[in-house]
Amino acid sequence: MTDFALARRNMIDGQLRPNRVTNAQLLAAIGELPRERFLPDAMRSVAYSDEDVPLGDGRYLMEPMVLARLIQALQPRPEDRALVVASGRGYGAALLARLVQSVVAVESVPTLLAAAERTARELGIKGIKQTVGKAEQGAAASAPYDVILIEGAVQIVPQAIFDQLAEGGRLTTVVAGPPGALGVAQLFMKEGGMASGRPLFDAGTPSLPGFAPPPRFTF
């Protein structure tokens, strides 16, 4: 039987700390939250591997180091309001719920959302509003958000999501590369009503559906 507590400590010491994850509050949250509970039963044994783990429905839980660095780059604060886009079975939202005031999690696959709700209830996690809807549209009803995490790789960040970011807000995601190439984790910040991004690190995160650029008209 897997010793998940030991695997969790090994993940922090072997994967996160050596890869510049230094935020004490985030590391404490990761150390306390049972990542395996946010996976299908058949995948729990690989919960702490340094790989993206299948969730079903063509979706994945991000590699621990990538997700941790994306959350760290958001510089979450206790007074922040957060949005998690494509929240899957709820692990990223659960981590942020320990670091910010409130979290809205939007997920397009109802079965994944139901699993996230069940796990949050079983673990007594508070402060997350779970919403089903098209991930690429965000959750405008509760906007604006101080921090936005898109939990997967995207070809583009839709303007609809940038519009939900508060002035001075931060957004992180992985921008997918061309076929066969790694994507690039990026931090976007909104200043003067405009969002601009900068690269953080390379990441081979699987792409999310629904985030492709609109088709171009050709003549």
Secondary structure, DSSP 8 states (H G I E B T S, - for coil): ---HHHHHHHHIIIIIGGGT---HHHHHHHHHS-GGGGS-GGGGGGTTSSS-EEEETTEEE--HHHHHHHHHHT---TT-EEEEES-TTSHHHHHHHTTSSEEEEEES-HHHHHHHHHHHHHHT--SEEEEES-GGG--GGG--EEEEEEEEEESS--HHHHTTEEEEEEEEEEE--STTS-EEEEEEEEETTEEEEEEEEEE---B-TT-S-------
